[in-house]
Amino acid sequence: MTLSSETSRRSLGLLLAAVSLSLAGCDIDKTLAVKDPDVANPNSLNDITVLPTLRASTISDLQISFGAQGEDGVVNYGALLGDEFTWSETFPTRGEMDQRNINPINGTLSVLYNNLQRARATADRTSAAYYKLAPTLLGRSETQAIAGFTYILLGETFCNGVPVSDFDVNAGTFVLGTPQTTAQLFGTALAKLDSALVGVDVTLAANASVVNLIRVGRGRALLNLNRPADAAAAVAAVPTTYRYVLFHSENTARQNNNIFNVSLNFPRFSVSGNEGINGLRFRLDSTDFRVYAPRGKGLALSPSVGADNQTPQFVVTKYPSRSAPIIFADGVEARLIEAENAARAGTAYVGILNTLRASAATLTLTAPGPSTLLTNPPAVAALPALTAPGAQAAQIDQVFQERAYWMFLTGHRLGDMRRLIKHLGRNAESVFPTGAYFKGGTYGVDVNFPVPFQETNNPNFTQCLDRNP
């Protein structure tokens, strides 16, 4: 045995003895009962100083449910079920969405549902905290407006029968919700948006961003309630140049724009072109910068297939980086609501569309990019004027196509497709992709997402009330 090893053994023995004596003289329970400074208990949130943090968490959870962190947002999955994206990878849970045949036990569906319900609950709790602690602050109106939008998104995305549950912080118990129809969800959204506007001076410039967010939200909720004239009136005062933007960052995966990621960085979803007979052509090559989608993969133009190594990959250029912002609500949507109301009423509407098209260069948020990806991208410039077709059904088609192109990949298209069926009398198989599926089999009949199986842990819920639009 060497001197060093002998010394080490003696040192270890002395250390163990010291530890034994130390433990004998202390209360182990007290030693283990260490406060975790990273955990906020409910009482710590009952202070006006935490409201900015709660507001930030509300916006963050909205971003996650909408278009950030992974693929699991309303924008990406709504685009798959609708006609904006085609499945170009191999994850079967997402293939079910593209094929309109979604099983309630689909694990990817659960993430979509959880994220949106979390955003809804966070917004509801934050607006309640503002009401309690500082009801006159503008943050109360903004977070309540966001809450209203989450109910709209639940109604546009899921079937009839979504329960709205919550957690009673004071009682420490869950309040389990009962199934709500989409009309009930839209009605709740409208009530929250109406309440958000109460007490707000709409003439103050400092309040304009939130006031116009509320106005656009009210218009969207009213459209979903089949009240187009009221919707048009609700958005009449919104400036065409108004934008409420969700910002993203390169910093972390949570902050990334993941519409960019699934198209360019990880080629999982390809921009569609006339998918399943009925789908709109979203890849208009170099003719319309709003939906320019060249063939490519990642940040290079070759190879030009998706992650499944077979599906042609047409990439999104609207969001050219992980930090690309997303328009959540804007004045363009306000004008499109007015145009839809006019077309449905049989009055002049095409002038509204053409005014937008003439100003297209100033109304876009980001130009197609990045420049290393594109070959001869379309100019961000005024778009040619449209001519109104004679038949009203064709006029409605024209308005909905303009809605689809202006609001491409912003979480609107699935709701619009459902409204074409529910309010305008179209057959589902003339609106959604149908017929033979390009990877084998045929398209299913889903026009919305089911509530995931995990919700059956709620004794008030068994399944969707129905799968109608």
C-alpha positions in Angstrom: 0.0 0.0 0.0 1.4 3.4 -0.9 1.5 6.4 1.5 -1.0 8.3 -0.7 -3.6 5.5 -0.6 -3.2 5.1 3.2 -3.6 8.8 3.7 -6.7 8.8 1.5 -8.3 6.0 3.6 -7.6 7.8 6.8 -9.1 11.0 5.4 -12.2 9.2 4.2 -12.7 7.6 7.6 -12.4 11.0 9.4 -14.9 12.5 6.9 -17.5 9.8 7.5 -17.1 10.1 11.2 -17.6 13.9 11.0 -20.7 13.4 8.8 -22.2 10.9 11.2 -21.7 13.2 14.1 -23.2 16.1 12.2 -26.3 14.1 11.2 -26.7 12.9 14.7 -26.9 16.5 15.9 -29.5 17.8 13.5 -33.1 17.4 12.4 -33.0 15.7 9.0 -36.6 16.7 8.2 -35.6 20.4 8.6 -32.5 19.8 6.5 -34.6 18.4 3.6 -37.4 21.0 3.9 -35.6 23.6 1.6 -37.7 26.3 0.0 -37.5 26.4 -3.8 -37.0 30.0 -4.8 -38.0 29.1 -8.4 -41.6 28.1 -7.5 -44.1 30.8 -7.1 -46.9 30.0 -4.7 -50.4 31.5 -5.4 -50.1 34.1 -2.7 -47.0 35.6 -4.4 -49.2 36.5 -7.4 -51.6 38.7 -5.4 -49.5 41.9 -5.9 -49.7 44.6 -8.5 -46.0 44.3 -9.2 -46.4 40.8 -10.8 -48.9 42.0 -13.4 -46.3 42.7 -16.1 -44.9 39.2 -15.6 -48.4 37.7 -15.9 -49.0 39.7 -19.1 -45.7 38.4 -20.5 -46.7 34.8 -19.7 -50.1 35.3 -21.4 -48.4 36.5 -24.6 -45.8 33.7 -24.4 -48.4 30.9 -23.9 -50.4 32.4 -26.8 -47.3 32.3 -29.0 -46.6 28.6 -28.1 -50.2 27.6 -28.9 -50.1 29.6 -32.2 -46.9 29.2 -34.1 -43.9 28.7 -31.8 -42.0 25.8 -30.2 -42.2 22.6 -32.3 -44.8 21.9 -34.8 -47.7 21.8 -32.4 -49.5 25.1 -33.0 -52.8 26.1 -34.4 -51.2 27.6 -37.6 -49.3 24.5 -38.6 -51.9 21.8 -37.8 -54.8 23.9 -39.1 -52.8 24.2 -42.3 -52.4 20.4 -42.5 -56.1 19.6 -41.9 -57.1 22.4 -44.3 -55.4 23.0 -47.7 -52.3 25.2 -46.9 -49.9 22.4 -46.1 -49.2 18.9 -47.3 -47.6 16.2 -45.2 -44.0 15.7 -46.4 -42.5 13.6 -43.6 -43.2 10.3 -41.8 -44.8 11.0 -38.4 -48.1 9.1 -38.7 -49.9 11.3 -36.1 -49.5 14.3 -38.4 -50.3 12.2 -41.4 -53.8 11.6 -39.9 -54.3 15.3 -39.8 -53.4 15.8 -43.5 -55.6 12.9 -44.5 -58.6 14.2 -42.5 -58.8 11.0 -40.4 -57.8 12.0 -36.9 -58.0 9.5 -34.0 -58.7 11.0 -30.6 -55.8 9.0 -29.1 -53.4 10.8 -31.4 -50.6 12.0 -29.2 -49.8 15.0 -31.4 -53.4 16.1 -31.1 -53.0 16.2 -27.3 -50.2 18.6 -27.5 -52.1 21.0 -29.8 -55.1 20.8 -27.4 -53.0 21.2 -24.3 -51.1 24.2 -25.6 -54.3 26.1 -26.6 -56.1 25.3 -23.4 -53.1 26.4 -21.4 -53.0 29.7 -23.4 -56.7 30.1 -22.6 -56.4 29.4 -18.9 -53.3 31.7 -18.6 -55.1 34.6 -20.3 -58.3 34.1 -18.2 -56.3 34.1 -14.9 -54.2 37.1 -15.9 -57.1 39.2 -16.9 -58.8 38.2 -13.6 -55.7 39.3 -11.7 -55.8 42.7 -13.5 -59.5 43.1 -12.6 -58.6 42.4 -9.0 -55.4 44.4 -8.6 -55.5 47.1 -11.3 -58.7 47.1 -13.4 -57.9 50.5 -15.1 -54.6 49.4 -16.6 -54.5 48.7 -20.3 -53.0 45.2 -19.6 -56.4 44.1 -18.3 -58.0 44.9 -21.7 -55.2 43.3 -23.7 -55.1 40.0 -21.7 -58.9 39.7 -21.7 -58.8 40.3 -25.5 -56.2 37.5 -25.8 -58.5 35.3 -23.7 -61.3 36.1 -26.2 -59.1 35.1 -29.1 -58.2 31.7 -27.5 -61.9 30.9 -27.3 -62.2 31.8 -31.0 -59.3 29.5 -31.8 -60.8 26.7 -29.8 -64.1 27.1 -31.7 -62.4 27.3 -35.1 -60.1 24.4 -34.5 -62.0 21.8 -32.6 -65.3 20.0 -32.8 -68.5 20.8 -31.0 -68.0 19.7 -27.4 -64.8 21.3 -26.0 -64.9 21.6 -22.2 -63.5 24.7 -20.6 -62.0 23.7 -17.2 -60.0 25.8 -14.7 -58.2 25.6 -11.4 -59.5 27.5 -8.4 -56.3 28.8 -6.8 -58.0 29.8 -3.6 -59.8 26.5 -3.1 -56.9 24.4 -4.5 -59.4 22.4 -6.7 -60.1 21.9 -10.3 -63.4 23.2 -11.7 -64.2 20.7 -14.5 -66.0 22.2 -17.5 -68.8 20.7 -19.5 -68.8 20.4 -23.3 -69.4 23.6 -25.2 -70.7 24.0 -28.7 -68.6 26.1 -31.1 -71.4 28.7 -31.0 -71.0 28.9 -27.2 -67.3 29.3 -27.5 -67.7 32.1 -30.0 -70.3 33.7 -27.7 -68.0 33.6 -24.8 -65.2 35.1 -26.9 -67.5 38.0 -27.9 -68.5 38.6 -24.3 -64.9 38.7 -23.2 -63.9 41.1 -26.0 -66.9 43.3 -25.2 -65.9 43.4 -21.6 -62.3 44.1 -22.5 -63.4 47.4 -24.1 -65.4 48.6 -21.1 -63.8 51.6 -19.5 -61.1 52.1 -22.2 -60.8 55.5 -23.8 -60.8 54.6 -27.4 -59.7 58.1 -28.4 -56.3 57.9 -26.8 -53.4 57.0 -29.1 -51.7 55.1 -26.4 -54.7 52.7 -26.3 -55.0 52.3 -30.1 -53.2 49.0 -30.4 -55.3 47.2 -27.8 -58.5 48.8 -28.9 -58.0 47.7 -32.5 -57.1 44.2 -31.4 -60.4 44.0 -29.6 -62.2 45.4 -32.6 -60.7 42.8 -35.0 -61.4 40.1 -32.5 -65.0 41.1 -32.2 -65.3 41.1 -36.0 -63.8 37.6 -36.2 -66.1 36.3 -33.4 -69.2 37.8 -35.1 -68.3 36.3 -38.5 -68.1 32.9 -36.7 -71.6 33.6 -35.3 -72.8 34.2 -38.9 -73.4 37.9 -38.2 -71.4 39.5 -41.1 -73.1 42.9 -41.0 -72.3 43.2 -37.3 -68.8 42.0 -37.9 -68.2 44.7 -40.6 -69.5 47.3 -38.2 -67.2 46.1 -35.4 -64.1 46.6 -37.5 -65.1 49.8 -39.4 -62.8 52.0 -37.3 -59.7 49.8 -37.6 -57.0 51.5 -39.7 -55.9 49.3 -42.7 -52.3 49.7 -41.6 -52.9 48.4 -38.1 -51.1 45.3 -36.9 -50.9 43.3 -33.7 -47.8 41.2 -34.1 -46.4 38.1 -32.3 -42.6 38.4 -32.3 -40.2 35.5 -32.4 -36.5 35.0 -31.8 -33.5 32.9 -32.6 -32.7 32.6 -28.9 -34.5 29.3 -27.9 -36.8 26.7 -29.4 -39.6 28.2 -27.3 -39.2 31.5 -29.1 -38.7 30.3 -32.6 -41.1 30.8 -35.5 -41.8 27.1 -36.1 -43.8 27.7 -39.3 -40.3 28.5 -40.7 -38.9 25.4 -39.0 -41.3 22.9 -40.4 -41.0 24.2 -43.9 -37.4 25.3 -44.4 -35.3 24.0 -41.5 -36.9 20.6 -41.1 -38.8 19.9 -44.3 -41.9 18.3 -42.8 -44.8 20.2 -44.3 -44.9 21.3 -47.9 -46.9 24.2 -49.2 -50.0 22.8 -51.0 -51.1 23.4 -54.6 -54.7 22.3 -55.3 -54.5 19.6 -52.7 -57.2 16.9 -53.1 -59.0 18.4 -56.0 -60.6 21.3 -54.0 -57.6 22.9 -52.4 -56.5 26.4 -53.4 -53.2 26.8 -55.2 -51.0 28.4 -52.5 -47.8 28.1 -54.4 -48.2 30.7 -57.1 -44.6 30.7 -58.2 -43.5 34.2 -59.0 -46.9 35.8 -59.6 -48.0 36.7 -56.0 -45.5 37.4 -53.2 -48.1 36.7 -50.6 -47.9 33.0 -51.3 -44.6 32.6 -53.1 -43.4 29.0 -52.4 -40.5 27.7 -54.6 -39.4 24.1 -54.5 -36.6 23.5 -52.2 -35.4 21.9 -48.9 -34.0 23.6 -45.9 -31.9 26.6 -46.8 -30.8 25.0 -50.1 -32.7 24.4 -53.3 -31.6 20.8 -53.6 -32.6 18.1 -52.8 -36.2 19.2 -53.4 -38.1 16.6 -51.4 -39.4 16.5 -47.8 -38.2 14.5 -44.9 -40.0 11.4 -46.3 -37.5 11.6 -49.2 -40.4 11.5 -51.7 -42.8 14.4 -51.4 -41.9 17.5 -53.4 -41.0 20.2 -50.9 -42.4 23.7 -51.6 -41.2 26.0 -48.9 -42.7 29.0 -47.1 -41.0 32.3 -47.9 -43.4 34.4 -45.9 -41.5 33.5 -42.7 -37.8 33.6 -43.8 -36.2 32.9 -40.4 -36.7 31.6 -36.9 -37.2 35.2 -35.7 -39.8 36.1 -38.4 -42.8 37.8 -36.8 -46.4 36.7 -37.3 -49.4 39.0 -37.8 -52.0 37.9 -35.3 -54.7 40.5 -36.2 -54.5 43.5 -38.5 -56.4 46.1 -40.6 -56.2 43.9 -43.7 -58.4 41.4 -41.9 -60.8 44.2 -41.0 -61.1 45.2 -44.7 -61.6 41.6 -45.7 -64.4 41.2 -43.2 -66.1 44.3 -44.8 -65.6 42.8 -48.2 -67.2 39.5 -47.2 -70.1 41.3 -45.7 -70.6 43.3 -48.9 -70.3 40.2 -51.2 -72.8 38.2 -49.0 -75.2 41.1 -49.1 -75.0 41.4 -52.9 -73.4 44.8 -52.9 -70.1 46.2 -54.3 -67.1 44.5 -52.7 -64.4 44.2 -55.2 -63.3 47.8 -54.7 -62.3 46.9 -51.1 -60.2 44.0 -52.4 -58.6 46.2 -55.1 -57.7 49.0 -52.6 -55.8 46.4 -50.5 -54.1 45.0 -53.6 -53.0 48.5 -54.8 -51.4 49.0 -51.4 -49.9 45.5 -51.1 -46.3 46.7 -50.9 -47.0 48.7 -47.7 -49.3 46.1 -46.1 -46.9 43.2 -46.0 -44.9 42.6 -42.9 -42.0 40.6 -44.4 -40.7 40.3 -48.0 -40.1 36.7 -49.3 -36.8 35.5 -48.1 -34.1 34.7 -47.3 -32.3 35.9 -50.4 -30.0 32.9 -50.4 -33.0 30.7 -51.0 -34.8 32.5 -53.7 -34.3 32.6 -57.5 -36.1 35.6 -59.0 -38.6 36.1 -56.2 -41.7 38.2 -57.0 -41.6 41.9 -56.4 -43.2 43.2 -53.3 -45.4 45.6 -55.2 -49.0 46.5 -56.0 -51.0 43.5 -57.2 -53.2 43.8 -60.4 -56.9 44.7 -59.9 -59.5 42.0 -59.8 -62.8 42.0 -61.7 -65.9 40.7 -59.9 -67.5 37.6 -61.5 -71.2 37.7 -62.2 -72.5 34.9 -60.0 -72.6 35.5 -56.2 -71.2 32.1 -55.5 -68.1 33.0 -57.6 -67.9 36.3 -55.8 -67.8 34.5 -52.4 -65.1 32.3 -53.8 -63.1 35.3 -54.8 -63.4 36.9 -51.4 -62.4 33.7 -49.6 -59.4 33.2 -51.9 -58.2 36.8 -51.1 -58.7 36.0 -47.4 -56.6 32.8 -47.9 -53.8 34.6 -49.7 -53.6 37.7 -47.5 -53.8 35.6 -44.3 -51.8 32.7 -45.5 -50.5 30.6 -42.6 -51.9 32.9 -39.9 -54.4 30.5 -38.4 -57.5 31.6 -40.4 -58.0 29.2 -43.2 -59.5 26.2 -41.3 -62.1 28.4 -39.7 -62.9 29.9 -43.1 -63.3 26.5 -44.7 -65.7 25.5 -41.9 -67.7 28.7 -42.4 -68.1 28.0 -46.1 -69.9 24.8 -45.1 -71.7 25.9 -42.0 -72.9 29.4 -43.1 -72.7 29.4 -46.9 -74.2 26.0 -47.6 -71.2 24.4 -49.4 -70.7 20.6 -49.2 -67.7 19.6 -47.2 -66.3 17.5 -50.1 -66.4 20.6 -52.3 -64.4 22.6 -49.8 -61.8 20.3 -48.2 -59.3 18.0 -49.9 -61.0 14.9 -51.0 -60.6 11.8 -53.2 -57.4 9.7 -53.5 -54.7 10.5 -51.0 -51.3 11.0 -52.5 -49.6 8.6 -50.1 -52.2 5.8 -50.5 -55.8 5.4 -49.5 -58.4 8.1 -49.6 -59.1 11.3 -47.6 -61.3 11.0 -44.6 -64.2 13.2 -43.6 -62.9 15.3 -40.8 -63.5 19.1 -41.0 -62.2 19.8 -37.5 -60.1 18.3 -34.7 -61.6 15.9 -32.1 -61.1 16.6 -28.5 -58.3 14.2 -27.4 -59.0 11.1 -25.4 -57.2 12.4 -22.4 -60.2 14.7 -21.7 -62.2 11.7 -20.7 -60.4 12.1 -17.4 -63.0 14.8 -17.0 -66.2 13.0 -15.8 -68.3 15.6 -17.6 -66.9 14.7 -21.0 -67.2 11.5 -23.1 -66.6 12.6 -26.7 -67.3 15.4 -29.2 -71.0 16.3 -29.3 -70.7 16.0 -33.0 -68.0 16.5 -35.8 -70.1 19.0 -37.8 -68.4 22.1 -39.0 
